[in-house]
Amino acid sequence: MKSLLTISFILFFLISCTSLKPGMQNDRIPAAVSSKDCKGLVSEILNARDKPETFQFLKKKTDSSSLLTVLKKRTELNKKYESITESIRDFEMHSDLPTNGKAKLLLDAREGYLAKIMMIRNARSTIDLSYYIFRNDDTGKAILHELRLAIKRGVKVRILVDSSGSISKAPFYDDIKALVALSGRPILDVDGNPTGQMASAEAVLFNPLFNIRAHVSNWFKRIRNLFVEEGQEVPLATFTINRRSHDKILLVDAQSETDSMAIIGGRNIADHYYAVNDGLDHPVLDAEILIKGFAQKNNNDDVQNHLENHYNKLFFYLANKNFENFLFKTNRATVKKEFKNMRASARRLYLDETSPLSKQLEEMEKNNFLDDGFEDGLVSVLNEIQNLSRTKIFLQPKGPHNKLNGNSFVNKLHQMISKAEKSIDIASPYFWIPDEEVDFIIKWLEDDSSRKIRIFTNSLTTSDNVIAQAMVDETLRSKIIKRIKGTPLEDQFQIYSYGRFDDEAFGGKEKYGFLHAKLALVDGKHMTVSTSNLDPISRHLNSEIGVAVENLPADSKNLAALKQYMEDLAKKSTLFESNEWHEMRQHGSNKVMLALEKFVTKVIFGLNLVPLL
């Protein structure tokens, strides 16, 4: 029995082996888990010197060590990364002050994609990228192509993808691992001579769906915590299958006051988000925002970047796993093949003169797109990262906002609505808010008959999730429509379902696709762009990111564009429970969807299963 336990322990140790890659820049912390196998780990540690201040191993010319030293260094390393993960739980009750920054809306899908290409091309020192969905299509491959070129010129690149949203890449992830294979190689100048720098590329998989290593690690920590004093317990990874990183972030040159900029919004990395290839037939209506000027020096002359702090907490989340070579090794032939595919995708999208995005990219570069069109305002970078440390999960709307996180996006939106004077427009794919917020909005409308609120969400025709749509429709019907029908509030509180009868689904000529935008416009002068759907999962389970922009100029072109965006949404939508809305639902093409929605509604609400979802 003891022999069996010993063998099991050794196997678990080997499975969970981690290592760190050599680094050349002190302000970039490597990932907690790397692509080396255990043999590579031991060889590296035996020939390395630990630098605690940068979490790096730098090789020594002469050093002899033992397995005990290896285990000691591993223990020290675990403690350091646990302290990083613990920072997720360390919330400050106050909010970070808004930054005097610059903002620019990206409402056009192709413009949003090409802005990312330009940002990666212009990056000078660092690129941090995080997306929920990262597909193996042309848009994804072309982004990786640009990242490869950035790595080769010395830019430090970090990639985070969610294991659920990007499951189409599983189990090999060869394209991302091909980029990681560049790490540690010499950076050459234009003449092919070494510059003295080494390439740096890191990639982690957020909370793997089948993370055996993390589960085993948690089990050992629970056992250990039984034998330590109170307050000395090792933190556990609070992961569940549904706990996801829903963030969409592209951040470049995070530590530069002049060059730092980021794109945040609803768009993932997939063709249909950018109206190319499959996206021409299945378009997604979405929005993003490009911000800069939010990296600023503090009193100690250190650059502070709230968005980079958020990204670090995601990147070092305890349940993450690196793209490792343990089971599926990436060889030279695979790397060359992946790089060839990346170049081919870039040519199909924008490198060739005849490609669909070529002229638009050329025009954007000519017009200095990353410099012009920005407007000054108070920029707040917000999040829902506290969800990663929850021990109790609510999948029913609970509470008007999150009081545990001073930088909560939902909290900020609640504050903005509280101060609203005349109008509120909100677009959300799955609009499902708690009773407290419904009560608040109705009270806000009752206090002034001139006030109006418009909600834009999906219809049964445009939704991509019949269960979610059933929850949304029933909640809107029972919590809002039932209360305002036949009252003066009916004209003040308008709910729009995206899509109309001229949709191709009904034999028309329009392609409405899927409404995926997460936007708010308050009094026509304050706006938010985020990844949060405002539904229970966004509020209580996923990590989310958002931006609020206030105090924009009175003649703001961005505000004018967002106002027009909302008006266009109204023209492309039907009023909830109007005649056209009912006719669309009863159409033959929706027969199966309607039956499913009715079934889901009866089961979930009839048996009060909402809290158990």
MISEMI-474616 format. One record per residue (C-alpha): residue in one letter; x, y, z. Coordinates in steps of 0.1 Angstrom, whole numbers, plus 2048, in hexadecimal, padded with zeros to 3 digits. Layout:
N
AXYZ/...
***
This chain:
613
M800800800/K81C818809/S82E8107E8/L80E8187D5/L80A8397E7/T82F8417E0/I82B8397BB/S80B84E7B9/F81C86B7CA/I83986A7B1/L821868794/F80D8867A0/F82D8997A5/L839892782/I81789B773/S8168BC785/C83A8C577E/T83F8EA775/S85C8FF76A/L865922760/K87592E741/P894945741/G88A96973C/M89C989732/Q8859A473F/N8809A9764/D85D9B8762/R84D99A750/I84497D767/P84595B757/A82794375A/A82592C777/V82590D761/S839909741/S83C8F2723/K85A8DF730/D8578BB73B/C8648AF75C/K8868A674F/G88A8C8741/L87E8D7762/V8988C4776/S8B48CC75E/E8AB8F175E/I8A98F4784/L8C98E178A/N8DB8FA774/A8CA91A77F/R8C9935799/D8A89417A8/K8A09667A5/P88396B7BD/E87D98F7B3/T87498678F/F869962793/Q88495777A/F89F93D778/L8BF949768/K8DA92F75F/K8FA92C773/K91B920764/T922908781/D9098FA79A/S9038D97A9/S8E38D07BB/S8CE8B47C6/L8AA8A97C3/L8A38B87E5/T8AE8DA7D7/V8968D57BA/L8798CD7D1/K8828EB7E7/K8839037CA/R8628F57BE/T8528FB7E0/E85F91F7E0/L8519247BD/N82F9177C7/K82D9307E4/K83594D7CD/Y81A9457B4/E80193E7CF/S8089627DC/I80196F7B9/T7E095B7B8/E7D79677DA/S7D798B7CD/I7B79827BA/R7A697F7DC/D7B599F7E9/F79A9B87E0/E79B9DC7E9/M77A9EB7F3/H781A0C7E1/S781A117BB/D79FA1A7A7/L79CA3E79C/P793A42777/T7B0A4C761/N7B2A6A74A/G7B4A5472B/K7ABA53707/A790A3D6F7/K784A336D5/L766A1C6CD/L76B9FF6B5/L7489F86A8/D7519EC686/A75B9C7688/R7779C766E/E7859E767C/G7879D769E/Y79B9BA690/L7B39CF67C/A7B99E569A/K7C59C66AD/I7DD9BE690/M7EB9E1690/M7EF9E16B6/I8039C16B5/R8189CE699/N8209EE6AC/A8279DE6CE/R84A9E66DA/S84E9D26FB/T8319BD706/I8109AE6FA/D7F699E711/L7D998D700/S7BB97B710/Y79C96E6FE/Y780957708/I77D9486E4/F79C9456CE/R7939316AF/N7A891E697/D79C93367A/D7AC94F665/T7A796A67E/G7B795669A/K7D4949684/A7DB96C677/I7DC97B69A/L7F69606A3/H809969684/E80D98D690/L8169816B3/R83196B6A4/L841988692/A83E99D6B2/I8509816C6/K86C97F6AC/R8739A56AF/G8769A26D6/V8529AA6E3/K849996702/V8289846FB/R810974713/I7F1962707/L7D395571C/V7B694270D/D79993271F/S79890C71E/S77290C719/G76E928700/S78C91C6EC/I7858F76EF/S7878F46C9/K7AD8F66CC/A7AE8D96E5/P7C18C36EB/F7DF8CD6D7/Y7E08F36D6/D7FC8F06BC/D7F99136AF/I7FD9246D1/K81890B6DB/A82B9136BB/L82E9376C7/V83992C6E9/A8559186D7/L8659396CD/S86B9426F1/G8909426FB/R89D9466D7/P8B59636CF/I8A59836C1/L8B798D6A1/D8B99B0692/V8B19B866E/D8D39AC663/G8CF98B674/N8E7992691/P8DE9896B5/T8D29A76CA/G8D89976EB/Q8B39936F2/M8A09736F5/A87D96D6E7/S86196B702/A83F95A6FC/E82994C716/A80693C714/V7EF92F72E/L7CE91C72C/F7B492B745/N7A591275D/P7A88F2747/L7888DF745/F79A8BF74E/N7B68CB765/I7C18AC777/R7E08BD784/A7CD8D9795/H7B48C17A5/V7D18AB7B2/S7E38CA7BE/N7C48D67D1/W7C08B47E1/F7E38B47EE/K7DE8D87FB/R7BF8CF80E/I7D28B381F/R7EE8CA828/N7D78E4835/L7CA8CB84F/F7EC8CC860/V7F58F1860/E7EB90D878/E7CD923871/G7D693F859/Q7F392B849/E7DE917831/V7E891580D/P7CE9247F6/L7BA90D7DF/A7B29137BB/T78D91C7BA/F78590E798/T7658FF78A/I75D8F3767/N748912761/R76092B76F/R76F93C751/S78395A745/H76B96D730/D78398A72B/K78C997709/I7AC9AB70C/L7C89B66F5/L7E09CB709/V8019D86FA/D81F9E970A/A80E9E972C/Q82B9FA73E/S82DA17725/E81DA3872E/T81EA43709/D818A226F6/S801A0D70C/M7DFA066FD/A7C59EB6FF/I7A69DE6ED/I78A9D0703/G7679C56F9/G7509A96EF/R76299B6D0/N77597A6D3/I78E96E6B9/A77995C69F/D76F96367B/H74B96B682/Y75398769A/Y76599A67F/A74E995660/V76797E64D/N76395B640/D74794A654/G73F96C663/L730978643/D71495F647/H71295F66D/P71B983678/V71F98E69C/L7159B16A6/D72E9BC6C0/A7449D96CC/E7669E06DC/I7789FE6E9/L79CA096E4/I7ABA1B702/K7CDA2A70A/G7DDA42722/F7D4A2D741/A7F8A22749/Q804A3D761/K820A4277A/N819A4379F/N82AA577BA/N847A3E7BA/D84DA43795/D840A2078D/V828A1A770/Q806A0E77C/N7EF9FD764/H7CF9EF772/L7C89DA753/E7EA9C9756/N7E39C177A/H7C29B1770/Y7D399D755/N7EE99176D/K7D4983784/L7C3970768/F7E596375B/F7F095677D/Y7CF948787/L7D792979C/A7C3911786/N7D391B765/K7E9904751/N80490C737/F8058FD714/E81C8E171D/N82E8C6709/F8268AB723/L80E89670E/F80E8A66EC/K8318B36E2/T8358CE6C8/N8508C56B0/R8628DA696/A84C8CE679/T82D8D768C/V83A8FA694/K84390066F/K8218F4664/E81090B67D/F824929673/K81C92264E/N7F7921656/M7F9942669/R80995364C/A7EF945634/S7D3952649/A7E297464B/R7E5974625/R7C196A621/L7B5986638/Y7CB9A5632/L7EE99E624/D7E5998600/E7D89B55EC/T7B89A25E3/S7B1997607/P7919A6617/L7A29BB631/S7C09C761E/K7B49E9612/Q7A39F1634/L7C49E9647/E7D79FF62F/E7BFA1B633/M7BFA18659/E7E5A1965A/K7E6A37642/N7CDA4A659/N7E1A42679/F7C3A2F688/L7D5A286A9/D7DCA4D6AE/D7BEA606A0/G799A5F6AB/F79FA5C6D0/E78DA726E9/D797A7C70C/G782A6F729/L782A5F74B/V78AA3A744/S783A1F75E/V7909FB758/L7789E476B/N7759BF771/E7639A2782/I78298F78C/Q7759897AF/N76196D7A0/L78095879D/S7829557C3/R75E94E7CA/T75792F7DF/K7319327DB/I7239357B9/F7029467B0/L6F394078E/Q6D5955797/P6D797B795/K6DF9857B9/G6E49A87C5/P6E59C87B1/H70B9CA7AF/N72B9BC7BE/K7359CD7DD/L7549B87E3/N7679C67C5/G76B9EC7C3/N7749E979F/S7579D3795/F7489DB773/V7259D377E/N72A9EA79C/K736A07785/L719A0376E/H701A0378B/Q711A24797/M70EA34774/I6E9A2A772/S6E3A38794/K6EFA5A788/A6DDA59767/E6C5A76760/K6B2A6E740/S6BBA4E72D/I6CBA2C72F/D6D3A15712/I6E19F2719/A6EA9D7700/S6F09B470D/P6EE9916FD/Y6DE98171C/F6CE99D730/W6C498E751/I6C79A5770/P6BD99F794/D69C9AB7A3/E6AD9C77B6/E6B99D7796/V6979D4786/D6889E57A4/F6A2A007A2/I69DA0777D/I677A09780/K67BA2179E/W692A36789/L678A3876D/E65CA3F785/D66FA5D793/D66EA6F772/S656A68756/S66EA7673C/R688A5B743/K68DA3E72C/I6A0A1D72C/R6A5A0670E/I6B29E2711/F6BF9D06F2/T6C39AB6F4/N6C098C6DD/S6A097C6D0/L6999576CC/T6A395B6A7/T6C596B6AE/S6CF95B6CF/D6EB9406CF/N6DF9306EF/V6BA9256F3/I6BE91E718/A6CC94071F/Q6B2950709/A69693E71B/M6A394C73C/V6A696F72D/D68396F71D/E67196173C/T683979754/L67B99773E/R65798C73B/S651985760/K66899F770/I6649BD75A/I6489BA73F/K62F9AE759/R6359CC76F/I6359E7755/K61A9DB73C/G5FC9F373B/T60FA0E74F/P620A2E744/L641A1B74A/E63AA0772A/D645A24715/Q663A2C72B/F671A0872E/Q6769F970C/I6859D6706/Y6919CE6E3/S6989AB6D6/Y6B29AB6BA/G6A69A0698/R6889A7681/F672995668/D68899E64B/D6A2986659/E6AE96B641/A6A195165A/F67E95D64F/G68596062A/G69198462B/K6B299361F/E6C299F640/K6DC98C654/Y6D7996678/G6EE97D688/F6F497E6AD/L6F499C6C4/H7149986DA/A71B9BD6E3/K71D9C6708/L7179EC708/A707A0771E/L701A2B715/V6F5A41732/D6E6A6472C/G6F6A6370A/K718A6D719/H726A5072D/M72DA2E71F/T739A0B729/V7479F0713/S74D9CE723/T74E9A8721/S7329A473B/N71099872F/L7019A4750/D6F3981755/P6F996B774/I71895A765/S72997B75E/R720989780/H72996B796/L73F952783/N754960767/S771978767/E766997752/I7769B7747/G7669D873E/V76D9FD737/A758A1B742/V75FA3D731/E750A5D73F/N755A8273A/L75AA80714/P758AA0700/A735AAE6F8/D73BAA96D3/S749A866D7/K74AA726B7/N74CA526CB/L72CA5A6DE/A71BA646BD/A725A436AE/L718A306CC/K6F7A426CC/Q6F3A396A7/Y6FCA156AF/M6E0A146C9/E6C7A236B0/D6D1A0A696/L6CC9EF6AF/A6A99FB6B5/K6A19FB690/K6AE9D768D/S69A9CB6AB/T6769C46B5/L6669CF6D5/F6629B36EE/E6409A26EC/S6359B86CF/N6219A86B2/E6409A569D/W6539956BA/H63897A6BE/E636974698/M65B96E697/R65A9566B3/Q63D9426A4/H64D940682/G65491D675/S67A922675/N67892869B/K66190A6A2/V67C8F46B3/M68C9116C5/L66B91D6D3/A6628FA6DF/L6848F76F0/E680919700/K65D91170E/F66A8F071B/V68890072C/T67291B73B/K65A90274A/V6748EC758/I68B906767/F672920773/G65690777A/L66C8F2791/N68091079E/L6A1902792/V6B092478B/P6C79247AA/L6D39017A0/L6DE90877D/
***
